[in-house]
């Protein structure tokens, strides 16, 4: 059954071509092309998806050459660069905003879809060598999106330097707070030391007056001693009161210092705004960080502009796809200008062509099964003939319901019969080349 595959196809083409060389030759040629090259250009699901993503019509793209299809798919693939980068970039940013993995993933996916939808809608309206206000808006949007994409990525690239910068800022502010409260505490300690010195001087004065080593140098506890001792007691009482007050003030200052340090550390938490502030300060200190961060921003802006540049680049050859689009537009415009009767007749011819294409496709699928060697039993060939007979009857019923013009209807039915007859003759030839398990009369 595997032998003679090329001769089998040659015989298939000859039978089908001979059976359809009578009427409507242009329709027959189209159908013969389809049976020879099934489904125009076979595209994978990924290719169709990329073409759709680029804002192109998949059905029109199927009629293009493989090189044109690849070109359309490449344009579509460029639209995924920004959303994919945005998925990681915005997820990283949302994690620092909400400190939650679920919010980070959801935010990244949401904004990636927003970028993709906006990019696709703007790119879809573009045409080579044509400029519009939408393209200008796309440039502005690309710059904005590029910056928004670049910031989280820049934060991640300079993460170590940013953390170090934040720690330095925290230490600097902490030192400022500590120095401020230390100065206040030192002032209180100085006042306390001065008061203690004065208390000690008063104590020394009344002691020297008592033993005659100072003051009046008269050793007694006379009125001078009594007055100095009273001054000492009064000042000591005031000193002890002030010492308690000073100690309370020092404790209060220490508490305020610790509270302010904690508040500063909390405000300086590892958030998005804090990191952006640290990156800005780092850029002011180190020029290499400043220029590197701007190069990253420009890089993402150019990535966003790639689809626009590809789509609007001036070129003498606008491509087969746009030629087909223009041709379809012109044909539809011509149809709209037709009379009702002409339009009805044209629609019936289109329906006729569609039905014949469908029938050819069914034939082609069955024949392809033989060529691939999926079924080798002659009984399967007989069942296939029966199946094709059912398909033929079903399509003839559809044609009878949809085509009202009797001349076109009869011509279509004759062509379907010719196709079926050619297919049956082909199966007979296959059976003749096989083990002759069935005679031709069984068909």
C-alpha atoms as one frame of an Amber mdcrd trajectory, in Angstrom:
protein
   0.000   0.000   0.000   2.976   2.273   0.564   4.303   1.712  -2.951   3.585
   4.158  -5.675   2.764   7.107  -3.391   3.944   9.761  -5.865   2.194   8.049
  -8.787  -0.899   7.826  -6.602  -0.891  11.592  -6.102  -0.251  12.207  -9.807
  -3.198  10.000 -10.690  -5.308  11.804  -8.074  -4.509  15.184  -9.551  -5.214
  13.981 -13.094  -8.578  12.438 -12.193  -9.754  15.465 -10.255  -8.506  17.886
 -12.885 -10.130  16.015 -15.746 -13.448  15.804 -13.882 -13.634  19.568 -13.433
 -12.468  21.028 -16.739 -15.962  21.812 -17.987 -17.597  24.908 -16.497 -16.598
  27.786 -14.284 -12.916  27.185 -14.978 -11.762  29.866 -12.585 -13.575  28.202
  -9.685 -12.163  24.821 -10.631  -8.601  26.172 -10.678  -9.021  27.605  -7.203
 -10.443  24.359  -5.885  -7.707  22.308  -7.564  -5.113  24.527  -5.882  -6.756
  23.874  -2.535  -6.787  20.079  -2.990  -3.140  20.211  -3.985  -2.158  22.494
  -1.084  -4.758  21.895   1.646  -5.872  24.783   3.882  -3.616  27.298   2.120
  -0.573  27.591   4.376  -0.810  25.333   7.422  -0.016  27.456  10.469   0.628
  26.289  14.003  -1.503  27.538  16.881   1.409  29.618  18.120   1.823  31.298
  14.721  -1.896  32.067  14.511  -1.817  33.477  18.024   1.191  35.701  17.269
  -0.496  36.983  14.102  -3.648  37.762  16.074  -1.579  39.468  18.777  -0.002
  41.713  16.141  -3.452  42.984  15.139  -3.566  41.088  11.839  -6.452  39.076
  10.395  -5.630  35.365  10.588  -7.860  34.381   7.654  -6.207  36.930   5.383
  -2.763  35.893   6.610  -3.455  32.285   5.588  -3.463  33.415   1.965   0.039
  34.894   2.249   3.361  33.207   1.600   5.280  31.546   4.400   7.827  34.381
   4.492   5.060  36.970   4.853   3.440  34.896   7.611   6.757  34.719   9.460
   7.075  38.486   9.167   3.614  39.019  10.661   4.358  36.557  13.462   7.605
  38.373  14.316   5.768  41.689  14.627   3.228  40.012  16.894   5.938  38.471
  19.048   7.510  41.876  19.740   4.304  42.932  21.485   4.950  40.361  24.219
   8.303  41.798  25.258   6.874  44.679  27.293   4.066  42.642  28.971   6.474
  39.854  29.949   8.957  42.318  31.401   6.053  44.150  33.037   4.885  40.933
  34.691   8.122  40.633  36.661   8.692  44.362  37.053   5.234  45.224  38.416
   5.118  42.076  40.560   8.371  43.209  42.153   6.985  46.723  42.680   3.655
  45.522  44.115   5.465  43.259  46.532   7.175  46.274  48.088   3.912  48.225
  48.160   1.688  45.559  49.771   4.304  43.110  51.105   2.075  40.258  49.879
   2.872  37.612  47.266  -0.710  37.265  46.048  -1.085  41.027  45.536   2.293
  41.077  43.756   1.330  38.326  41.296  -2.159  39.722  40.688  -0.849  43.267
  40.161   1.858  42.046  37.783  -0.587  40.019  35.664  -3.195  42.795  35.601
  -0.836  45.537  34.445   0.821  43.201  31.932  -2.573  42.576  30.336  -3.282
  46.309  30.327   0.001  46.985  28.524  -0.676  44.201  26.002  -4.224  45.375
  25.224  -3.145  48.992  24.789  -0.153  48.031  22.618  -2.222  45.717  20.413
  -5.061  48.201  19.939  -2.681  50.986  18.886  -0.471  48.791  16.698  -3.507
  47.250  14.961  -4.516  50.590  13.424  -1.048  51.292  11.999  -0.134  50.791
   8.348   3.236  51.044   6.592   4.008  54.573   5.358   0.947  55.912   7.174
   1.098  58.170  10.207  -1.709  59.209  12.510  -2.374  60.887  15.823  -2.654
  57.417  17.365   0.971  56.710  16.494   2.018  59.945  18.214   0.030  58.898
  21.274   1.776  55.537  21.068   5.152  57.271  21.301   4.088  59.132  24.432
   2.651  55.947  25.907   5.850  54.052  25.095   7.951  56.588  26.974   5.610
  56.422  29.972   5.440  52.629  30.025   9.193  52.406  29.493   9.859  54.484
  32.596   7.303  52.560  34.639   8.854  49.275  33.584  12.403  50.457  34.175
  12.050  51.725  37.752  11.399  48.376  39.493  14.044  46.684  37.338  16.530
  49.432  38.204  15.726  48.984  41.889  16.435  45.273  41.569  19.715  45.801
  39.698  21.030  48.271  42.289  19.418  46.476  45.226  22.655  45.980  47.193
  23.756  49.586  46.739  20.277  50.847  47.633  20.164  48.765  50.833  23.607
  50.080  51.769  22.482  53.644  51.052  19.363  53.157  53.171  21.428  51.827
  56.060  23.729  54.822  55.806  20.745  57.184  55.837  19.265  55.399  58.841
  22.582  55.558  60.702  22.989  59.219  59.817  19.514  60.123  61.062  19.994
  57.955  64.110  23.244  59.734  64.952  21.527  63.102  64.512  18.757  62.133
  66.917  21.203  60.681  69.441  23.431  63.776  69.300  20.438  66.076  69.780
  19.236  64.289  72.915  22.783  63.741  74.181  23.366  67.486  74.066  20.202
  68.078  76.092  21.232  65.390  78.576  24.710  66.885  78.840  23.196  70.288
  79.633  21.168  68.754  82.439  24.211  66.878  83.747  26.215  70.127  83.630
  23.569  71.985  85.617  23.472  69.098  88.062  27.291  69.121  88.346  27.323
  72.876  88.946  24.673  72.509  91.638  26.656  69.685  93.236  29.793  71.832
  93.231  27.938  74.684  94.853  26.540  72.304  97.454  30.021  71.001  98.144
  31.314  74.577  98.500  28.593  75.407 101.038  29.393  72.241 102.965  33.101
  73.109 102.960  32.340  76.654 104.137  30.374  75.633 107.198  32.845  72.818
 107.982  35.864  75.177 107.905  33.950  77.693 110.031  33.300  74.948 112.559
  36.940  73.737 112.848  38.544  77.192 112.396  40.374  76.346 109.167  38.494
  78.934 107.198  36.051  81.780 107.393  36.510  83.730 110.659  39.182  81.134
 111.706  37.555  80.996 115.124  36.911  77.425 116.135  33.365  77.420 117.417
  29.826  76.988 116.326  28.898  80.587 116.602  26.380  82.627 114.610  28.529
  82.653 111.456  28.683  78.878 111.506  24.977  78.662 112.133  24.248  80.939
 109.166  26.531  78.962 106.794  25.144  75.670 107.981  21.591  76.948 107.423
  22.567  78.072 103.890  23.943  74.598 103.263  20.790  72.869 104.455  18.526
  75.150 102.406  20.567  74.633  99.251  20.832  70.901  99.849  17.081  70.657
 100.086  16.708  72.595  96.816  19.526  70.537  95.248  17.880  67.226  96.051
  14.585  68.455  94.609  16.289  69.645  91.419  18.282  66.416  91.186  15.078
  64.363  91.194  13.593  66.690  88.594  16.756  66.504  86.476  16.812  62.691
  86.664  13.197  62.580  85.530  13.991  64.906  82.653  16.938  62.720  81.592
  14.756  59.610  81.684  12.125  61.429  79.645  14.732  62.538  77.105  16.062
  58.982  76.792  12.520  57.695  76.261  11.824  60.362  73.626  15.119  59.541
  71.914  14.348  55.826  71.715  10.793  56.527  70.537  11.966  58.897  67.830
  14.603  56.400  66.650  11.986  53.647  66.428   9.578  55.946  64.576  12.324
  56.968  62.142  13.246  53.328  61.479   9.597  52.437  60.851   9.130  55.348
  58.463  12.321  54.357  56.754  11.053  50.809  56.154  12.029  48.829  53.077
   9.240  50.175  50.846   9.027  51.285  47.235   9.139  55.032  47.967  12.049
  54.587  50.364  14.005  52.664  47.752  13.280  55.224  45.057  14.456  57.961
  47.405  17.611  55.991  48.175  18.227  55.416  44.449  17.899  59.147  43.784
  20.333  59.969  46.588  22.705  57.296  45.331  22.538  58.743  41.810  23.433
  62.203  43.135  26.480  60.785  44.904  27.699  58.380  42.214  27.449  59.484
  38.543  27.819  55.909  37.272  24.569  54.945  39.015  22.836  57.994  37.562
  23.836  57.230  33.971  23.268  53.484  34.311  19.721  54.007  35.594  18.958
  56.346  32.686  20.350  53.854  30.164  18.047  51.198  31.598  15.061  53.546
  31.258  15.936  54.368  27.634  16.421  50.676  26.895  12.861  49.869  27.953
  11.510  52.877  26.089  13.137  51.587  22.877  11.713  48.115  23.534   8.264
  49.677  23.725   8.854  51.534  20.458  10.077  48.505  18.466   6.583  47.432
  17.254   5.817  50.997  16.168   9.088  51.327  14.268   8.507  48.011  12.504
   4.968  48.937  11.544   5.510  52.489  10.276   8.969  52.104   8.732   8.830
  53.622   5.229   9.138  50.957   2.538   8.346  50.664  -1.155   6.981  47.135
  -0.685   4.156  47.166   1.830   3.841  43.372   1.714   1.455  40.757   0.383
  -0.760  40.934   3.465  -1.692  44.574   2.951  -2.148  43.987  -0.779  -4.713
  41.307   0.090  -6.349  43.608   2.633  -6.659  46.379   0.061  -7.964  43.904
  -2.505 -10.602  42.595  -0.094 -11.644  46.129   0.763 -11.973  47.017  -2.901
 -13.976  43.862  -3.615 -16.351  44.500  -0.720 -16.767  48.079  -1.829 -17.581
  46.874  -5.349 -20.115  44.412  -3.922 -21.840  47.197  -1.991 -22.204  49.132
  -5.242 -23.862  46.186  -7.026 -27.564  45.834  -7.539 -29.527  43.478  -5.360
 -29.818  40.851  -8.087 -26.096  41.010  -8.896 -25.194  40.774  -5.239 -27.489
  37.754  -4.786 -25.938  35.972  -7.756 -22.439  36.693  -6.467 -23.293  35.360
  -3.022 -24.656  32.181  -4.569 -21.433  31.709  -6.535 -19.433  32.268  -3.355
 -21.585  29.721  -1.559 -21.065  27.320  -4.437 -17.312  27.766  -4.239 -17.370
  27.268  -0.477 -19.347  24.021  -0.786 -17.014  22.653  -3.458 -13.999  23.629
  -1.357 -15.534  21.814   1.610 -16.120  18.702  -0.446 -12.599  18.801  -1.833
 -11.281  19.146   1.697 -13.171  16.033   2.750 -11.769  14.148  -0.219  -8.291
  15.377   0.538  -8.470  14.280   4.164  -9.553  10.789   3.181  -6.832  10.493
   0.542  -4.229  11.805   2.977  -5.081   8.962   5.337  -4.199   6.521   2.576
  -0.932   8.265   1.760   0.175   8.352   5.412  -0.418   4.647   5.701  -2.764
   5.019   8.671  -5.215   2.452   7.285  -4.090  -0.366   4.995  -7.055  -2.665
   4.979  -9.121  -2.806   1.792 -12.270  -3.025   3.887 -11.473   0.470   5.139
 -11.401   1.681   1.542 -14.899   0.316   1.043 -16.119   2.010   4.225 -14.479
   5.210   3.046 -16.423   5.077  -0.216 -19.635   4.657   1.745 -18.678   7.575
   4.001 -17.910   9.759   0.988 -21.285   8.824  -0.485 -22.982  10.060   2.695
 -20.925  13.251   2.579 -21.869  13.738  -1.044 -25.585  13.350  -0.328 -25.361
  15.696   2.685 -23.564  18.384   0.664 -26.025  18.043  -2.219 -28.867  18.641
   0.247 -27.103  21.756   1.568 -26.572  23.021  -1.958 -30.248  22.437  -2.770
 -31.312  24.509   0.232 -28.912  27.423  -0.240 -28.652  27.908  -4.030 -31.903
  29.019  -5.626 -30.676  29.638  -9.166 -31.504  26.436 -11.076 -28.671  26.768
 -13.592 -26.017  27.273 -10.907 -27.607  24.504  -8.801 -27.502  21.945 -11.603
 -23.940  22.892 -12.517 -22.831  22.519  -8.897 -24.533  19.148  -8.474 -22.919
  17.860 -11.690 -19.490  18.961 -10.461 -20.038  17.224  -7.107 -21.037  14.040
  -8.938 -17.919  14.304 -11.111 -15.729  14.717  -8.013 -17.324  11.708  -6.353
 -17.002   9.608  -9.505 -13.352  10.529  -9.837 -12.806   9.594  -6.189 -14.517
   6.194  -6.635 -12.437   5.484  -9.759  -9.353   6.346  -7.780 -10.318   3.880
  -5.024 -10.884   1.221  -7.722  -7.352   1.781  -8.980  -6.021   1.427  -5.429
  -7.912  -1.805  -4.980  -6.614  -3.081  -8.319  -3.033  -2.414  -7.175  -3.683
  -4.097  -3.808  -4.163  -7.808  -3.082  -7.478  -7.799  -5.031  -9.432  -8.759
  -1.916 -12.495  -7.198  -3.486 -13.674  -7.161  -7.037 -14.671  -3.951  -8.771
 -18.251  -5.099  -8.728 -18.298  -4.748  -4.956 -17.986  -1.026  -5.389
